[in-house]
Amino acid sequence: MIPTGEGPLWLSAIRDAFSRRVVAWETSARADADLVLTTLEYALASREAEPGKLVHHADHGCQYTSIKLTTRLVRAGVQASMGSVGDSFDNALAENLWMLIKTECVRGRVFATRAEANLALFEYIDGFYNSRRIQERLGFLSPIEFEEKHYAEQATADPTNLNTRQPSLTS
């Protein structure tokens, strides 16, 4: 939740656990199943995932346990994963993203409008985090650089099989 002069702006994001890339994100004035579902649709459109090979991990919020979302996950062949209630370790990758966004993008700023906050999120996620923010666990590469390196190495090692990883998304 990002406070603005117009009221809260809710952020939903899906992060690829392999590369830590934010593959989809969406904002709304309401934290509901439609927000999460829209984000999922963007994520599915941005990745070529074989049915049965993708895991969507989320917490126990009502948005993530909704019939709308769970039905869409089943139809897309995505396995739903939820940890135990109150266990932050189960959703650590998503919690890490929220901490980064709050620390590096939101904290200390006052957004007059939701549109202003949305623009700041766009500049941070698409303009900095995915493309330029290096991460130690990725060998001091950004998520996009890490993916590019991975696929280049795979193409060199086995030009017939470019899609061997199993993506995992968290939100």
ABEGO torsion letter per residue (X at the ends): XBBBAAEBBBBBBBBBAAAGBBABBBBBABBBAAAAAAAAAAAAAABBBBBGABBBBBBABAAAABAAAAAAAAAAGBBBBBBBBGBAAAAAAAAAAAAAAAAAAABGBBBABAAAAAAAAAAAAAAAAAAABBBAAAGGBBAAAAAAAAAAAAAAABAABABABBBBBBX
